[in-house]
């Protein structure tokens, strides 16, 4: 692939530590250079994600639903007013790549994420933050569609209805934050859906 055939955008931003150069390149090129091959054998574990504009929460469970590991990535600065879009995209891509790589190195085969709901008519989001959240989730999903097969995994998109509501009381019992609990509940929903399909067959 020749460099002159690759479309990209670049920006220079000022931070406390000095100047920061942020370059946005095609996702396929990013994955080629930033993702790693899994070190460990895939054993069928499940990694479930709660995706937000300022954080990604990942819970790894076994096929029985027992929590094996928890990994969260935080980048609250991306939601501040005026934060460069390209830089926010870079931080999110870097975070999701790190988590998917970690999961693949710890026996994960199934990657579970929420399925974006389809827009109803001409109705708009209730707030700018909700729009930002959907944009971020769509961004994550596009990347995971490339990343997950590259590490030998399978991507599953589930309806997240009521997961956030159910996570509120359960989070206190588990001693986890609501976002991490939501990721866990999504994994449990995947396991139950899979069992239901097997029973029907």
C-alpha contacts under 8 A as a table, 3 or more apart, distances in Angstrom:
res1	aa1	res2	aa2	distance
1	X	5	X	7.30
1	X	6	X	7.97
2	X	5	X	5.53
2	X	6	X	7.06
3	X	6	X	5.40
4	X	7	X	7.82
6	X	25	X	7.64
6	X	26	X	7.51
7	X	25	X	6.79
7	X	26	X	7.17
8	X	23	X	7.00
8	X	24	X	5.46
8	X	25	X	4.76
8	X	26	X	6.99
9	X	23	X	5.78
9	X	24	X	5.18
9	X	25	X	6.96
10	X	21	X	7.22
10	X	22	X	5.64
10	X	23	X	4.28
10	X	24	X	6.14
10	X	86	X	7.85
11	X	21	X	5.84
11	X	22	X	5.31
11	X	23	X	6.51
11	X	86	X	7.79
12	X	19	X	6.62
12	X	20	X	5.62
12	X	21	X	4.57
12	X	22	X	6.31
13	X	19	X	5.67
13	X	20	X	5.12
13	X	21	X	6.44
13	X	22	X	7.77
14	X	18	X	5.78
14	X	19	X	4.66
14	X	20	X	6.16
15	X	18	X	5.16
15	X	19	X	6.07
15	X	20	X	6.93
22	X	86	X	6.93
22	X	87	X	5.84
22	X	90	X	7.50
23	X	86	X	7.35
23	X	87	X	7.91
23	X	90	X	7.93
24	X	86	X	6.19
24	X	89	X	7.96
24	X	90	X	6.99
25	X	29	X	6.79
25	X	30	X	6.66
26	X	29	X	5.49
26	X	30	X	6.47
27	X	30	X	4.99
27	X	31	X	6.15
27	X	143	X	6.76
27	X	146	X	7.95
28	X	31	X	5.23
28	X	32	X	6.21
28	X	146	X	7.25
29	X	32	X	5.09
29	X	33	X	6.58
30	X	33	X	5.55
30	X	34	X	5.88
30	X	35	X	7.92
31	X	34	X	5.26
31	X	35	X	5.25
31	X	97	X	7.85
31	X	146	X	7.56
31	X	147	X	6.59
32	X	35	X	6.29
34	X	97	X	7.30
35	X	97	X	6.26
35	X	98	X	7.71
35	X	101	X	6.51
35	X	147	X	7.49
36	X	101	X	6.21
36	X	151	X	7.69
37	X	101	X	7.53
37	X	104	X	7.90
37	X	150	X	7.85
37	X	151	X	5.90
38	X	41	X	7.51
38	X	101	X	6.86
38	X	104	X	5.12
38	X	105	X	4.74
38	X	151	X	6.09
39	X	104	X	7.60
39	X	105	X	5.11
40	X	104	X	7.37
40	X	105	X	5.04
40	X	106	X	6.16
40	X	107	X	6.16
41	X	105	X	7.65
41	X	106	X	7.81
41	X	107	X	5.73
42	X	45	X	7.58
42	X	104	X	7.17
42	X	106	X	7.48
42	X	107	X	4.08
42	X	108	X	5.75
42	X	109	X	5.86
43	X	107	X	4.85
43	X	108	X	6.49
43	X	109	X	6.80
44	X	62	X	7.31
44	X	63	X	7.04
44	X	107	X	6.40
44	X	108	X	5.64
44	X	109	X	4.80
44	X	110	X	6.78
45	X	60	X	6.89
45	X	61	X	5.97
45	X	62	X	4.70
45	X	63	X	6.11
45	X	107	X	5.76
45	X	108	X	4.24
45	X	109	X	5.63
45	X	110	X	6.52
46	X	60	X	5.53
46	X	61	X	5.28
46	X	62	X	6.05
46	X	63	X	6.95
46	X	108	X	5.41
46	X	109	X	6.20
46	X	110	X	4.77
46	X	111	X	5.97
46	X	112	X	7.30
46	X	187	X	6.97
47	X	58	X	6.50
47	X	59	X	5.60
47	X	60	X	4.34
47	X	61	X	6.48
47	X	103	X	6.72
47	X	108	X	6.31
47	X	109	X	7.90
47	X	110	X	6.25
47	X	111	X	4.92
47	X	112	X	6.13
47	X	187	X	7.16
48	X	58	X	5.58
48	X	59	X	5.36
48	X	60	X	6.44
48	X	111	X	5.82
48	X	112	X	4.51
48	X	113	X	6.08
48	X	183	X	5.31
48	X	184	X	6.50
48	X	186	X	6.44
48	X	187	X	5.31
49	X	56	X	6.82
49	X	57	X	5.58
49	X	58	X	4.58
49	X	59	X	6.64
49	X	111	X	7.80
49	X	112	X	6.27
49	X	113	X	5.40
49	X	114	X	7.77
49	X	183	X	4.95
49	X	184	X	7.97
49	X	186	X	7.80
50	X	56	X	5.86
50	X	57	X	5.08
50	X	58	X	6.55
50	X	113	X	7.02
50	X	114	X	7.56
50	X	179	X	6.10
50	X	180	X	6.76
50	X	182	X	6.35
50	X	183	X	4.78
51	X	55	X	6.69
51	X	56	X	4.93
51	X	57	X	6.67
51	X	113	X	7.88
51	X	136	X	7.76
51	X	137	X	5.97
51	X	140	X	7.55
52	X	55	X	5.23
52	X	56	X	5.97
52	X	133	X	5.96
52	X	136	X	6.70
52	X	137	X	6.68
53	X	78	X	7.42
53	X	79	X	6.86
53	X	132	X	6.82
53	X	133	X	5.37
53	X	136	X	5.38
53	X	137	X	7.50
54	X	74	X	6.12
54	X	75	X	5.10
54	X	76	X	4.68
54	X	77	X	7.34
54	X	78	X	6.27
54	X	79	X	6.38
55	X	72	X	7.21
55	X	73	X	5.53
55	X	74	X	4.38
55	X	75	X	5.85
55	X	76	X	7.05
56	X	72	X	5.67
56	X	73	X	5.26
56	X	74	X	6.66
56	X	95	X	7.56
56	X	96	X	7.37
57	X	70	X	7.71
57	X	71	X	6.29
57	X	72	X	4.41
57	X	73	X	6.55
57	X	179	X	6.46
57	X	180	X	5.32
57	X	183	X	6.66
58	X	70	X	5.83
58	X	71	X	5.21
58	X	72	X	5.86
58	X	99	X	7.43
58	X	180	X	6.74
58	X	183	X	6.32
59	X	67	X	7.04
59	X	68	X	7.74
59	X	69	X	5.99
59	X	70	X	4.63
59	X	71	X	6.51
59	X	180	X	6.91
59	X	183	X	6.11
59	X	184	X	5.80
59	X	187	X	7.98
60	X	67	X	6.03
60	X	68	X	5.51
60	X	69	X	5.09
60	X	70	X	6.24
60	X	103	X	7.46
60	X	108	X	7.62
61	X	64	X	7.59
61	X	65	X	5.31
61	X	66	X	5.17
61	X	67	X	4.42
61	X	68	X	5.14
61	X	69	X	7.05
61	X	187	X	7.46
62	X	65	X	5.35
62	X	66	X	5.55
62	X	67	X	6.88
62	X	68	X	6.85
63	X	66	X	7.56
63	X	191	X	7.03
64	X	191	X	7.71
65	X	187	X	7.43
65	X	188	X	6.11
65	X	191	X	7.29
67	X	70	X	7.78
67	X	184	X	7.99
70	X	180	X	7.96
71	X	99	X	7.32
72	X	180	X	7.96
73	X	95	X	6.20
75	X	78	X	6.26
75	X	91	X	7.39
76	X	79	X	6.10
76	X	80	X	7.61
77	X	80	X	5.51
77	X	83	X	7.42
78	X	83	X	5.81
78	X	84	X	7.83
78	X	87	X	7.99
78	X	88	X	5.29
79	X	83	X	6.94
80	X	83	X	5.77
83	X	87	X	7.66
83	X	88	X	7.23
84	X	87	X	5.34
84	X	88	X	6.29
85	X	88	X	5.06
85	X	89	X	6.17
86	X	89	X	5.10
86	X	90	X	6.23
87	X	90	X	5.00
87	X	91	X	6.31
88	X	91	X	5.22
88	X	92	X	6.26
89	X	92	X	5.19
89	X	93	X	6.08
89	X	139	X	7.96
90	X	93	X	5.18
90	X	94	X	6.05
91	X	94	X	5.12
91	X	95	X	6.13
92	X	95	X	5.08
92	X	96	X	6.16
92	X	140	X	7.49
93	X	96	X	5.32
93	X	97	X	5.97
93	X	140	X	7.29
93	X	143	X	7.27
94	X	97	X	5.24
94	X	98	X	6.15
95	X	98	X	5.14
95	X	99	X	6.33
96	X	99	X	5.12
96	X	100	X	6.07
96	X	140	X	7.26
96	X	144	X	7.82
97	X	100	X	5.25
97	X	101	X	6.03
97	X	147	X	7.26
98	X	101	X	5.25
98	X	102	X	6.15
99	X	102	X	5.01
99	X	103	X	6.10
100	X	103	X	5.06
100	X	104	X	6.13
100	X	147	X	7.37
100	X	148	X	7.10
101	X	104	X	5.15
101	X	105	X	6.27
101	X	151	X	7.51
102	X	105	X	5.17
102	X	106	X	6.52
103	X	106	X	5.16
103	X	107	X	6.76
103	X	108	X	5.45
104	X	107	X	5.70
104	X	108	X	5.17
104	X	109	X	7.21
104	X	151	X	6.29
104	X	152	X	7.94
104	X	153	X	7.62
105	X	108	X	7.42
108	X	111	X	7.47
108	X	153	X	7.21
109	X	152	X	7.09
109	X	153	X	4.61
109	X	154	X	6.15
110	X	153	X	5.78
110	X	154	X	4.97
110	X	155	X	6.13
110	X	156	X	7.13
111	X	148	X	7.42
111	X	153	X	6.91
111	X	154	X	6.00
111	X	155	X	4.84
111	X	156	X	6.00
112	X	155	X	6.10
112	X	156	X	4.84
112	X	157	X	6.00
112	X	158	X	7.20
112	X	186	X	7.17
112	X	187	X	6.52
112	X	190	X	7.36
113	X	141	X	7.93
113	X	155	X	7.65
113	X	156	X	6.30
113	X	157	X	5.07
113	X	158	X	6.32
113	X	186	X	7.52
114	X	157	X	5.29
114	X	158	X	4.95
114	X	159	X	5.88
114	X	160	X	5.41
114	X	186	X	7.68
115	X	157	X	4.79
115	X	158	X	5.03
115	X	159	X	5.33
115	X	160	X	6.83
116	X	134	X	7.51
116	X	137	X	7.73
116	X	138	X	7.49
116	X	159	X	7.69
117	X	159	X	7.77
119	X	122	X	7.53
119	X	123	X	7.21
120	X	123	X	5.99
125	X	128	X	7.20
125	X	130	X	6.16
125	X	131	X	5.97
126	X	130	X	6.72
127	X	130	X	5.34
127	X	131	X	6.64
128	X	131	X	5.11
128	X	132	X	6.18
129	X	132	X	4.91
129	X	133	X	6.06
130	X	133	X	4.95
130	X	134	X	6.30
131	X	134	X	5.25
131	X	135	X	6.15
132	X	135	X	5.05
132	X	136	X	6.13
133	X	136	X	5.12
133	X	137	X	6.19
134	X	137	X	5.07
134	X	138	X	6.10
135	X	138	X	5.20
135	X	139	X	6.20
136	X	139	X	4.96
136	X	140	X	6.24
137	X	140	X	5.01
137	X	141	X	6.13
138	X	141	X	5.12
138	X	142	X	6.23
139	X	142	X	5.38
139	X	143	X	6.53
140	X	143	X	5.23
140	X	144	X	6.16
141	X	144	X	5.02
141	X	145	X	6.10
142	X	145	X	5.33
142	X	146	X	7.01
143	X	146	X	5.43
143	X	147	X	6.14
144	X	147	X	4.73
144	X	148	X	5.49
144	X	155	X	7.66
145	X	148	X	6.02
145	X	149	X	7.06
145	X	155	X	7.06
146	X	149	X	6.21
146	X	150	X	6.57
147	X	150	X	5.17
147	X	151	X	6.65
148	X	151	X	5.45
148	X	152	X	6.51
148	X	153	X	5.07
148	X	154	X	6.32
148	X	155	X	6.44
149	X	152	X	4.95
149	X	153	X	5.14
149	X	154	X	6.32
149	X	155	X	7.76
150	X	153	X	7.35
158	X	186	X	7.56
158	X	190	X	7.32
160	X	163	X	5.54
160	X	164	X	7.87
160	X	186	X	6.98
161	X	164	X	7.70
162	X	165	X	5.09
162	X	166	X	6.10
163	X	166	X	5.24
163	X	167	X	6.03
163	X	182	X	5.77
163	X	185	X	6.43
163	X	186	X	6.92
164	X	167	X	5.04
164	X	168	X	6.81
164	X	178	X	7.31
164	X	179	X	7.68
164	X	182	X	5.69
165	X	168	X	5.73
166	X	169	X	6.42
166	X	170	X	6.67
166	X	182	X	7.93
167	X	170	X	5.12
167	X	171	X	5.64
167	X	178	X	5.68
167	X	179	X	7.81
167	X	181	X	5.50
167	X	182	X	5.40
167	X	185	X	7.21
168	X	171	X	5.51
168	X	172	X	7.26
168	X	178	X	5.95
169	X	172	X	5.75
169	X	173	X	7.10
170	X	173	X	5.19
170	X	174	X	6.24
170	X	181	X	7.17
171	X	174	X	5.16
171	X	175	X	5.70
171	X	176	X	5.05
171	X	177	X	5.85
171	X	178	X	5.63
171	X	181	X	5.63
172	X	175	X	5.09
172	X	176	X	6.71
172	X	177	X	7.98
173	X	176	X	7.98
174	X	181	X	7.89
176	X	180	X	6.36
176	X	181	X	6.16
177	X	180	X	5.55
177	X	181	X	6.20
178	X	181	X	4.99
178	X	182	X	6.05
179	X	182	X	5.00
179	X	183	X	6.44
180	X	183	X	5.13
180	X	184	X	6.39
181	X	184	X	4.95
181	X	185	X	6.19
182	X	185	X	5.09
182	X	186	X	6.22
183	X	186	X	5.17
183	X	187	X	6.47
184	X	187	X	5.16
184	X	188	X	6.42
185	X	188	X	4.98
185	X	189	X	6.13
186	X	189	X	5.02
186	X	190	X	6.30
187	X	190	X	5.09
187	X	191	X	6.37
188	X	191	X	5.07
188	X	192	X	6.20
189	X	192	X	5.13
189	X	193	X	6.05
190	X	193	X	5.14
190	X	194	X	6.16
191	X	194	X	5.20
191	X	195	X	6.27
192	X	195	X	5.09
192	X	196	X	6.14
193	X	196	X	5.09
193	X	197	X	6.31
194	X	197	X	5.21
194	X	198	X	6.31
195	X	198	X	5.08
195	X	199	X	6.19
196	X	199	X	5.16
196	X	200	X	6.30
197	X	200	X	5.17
197	X	201	X	6.36
198	X	201	X	5.15
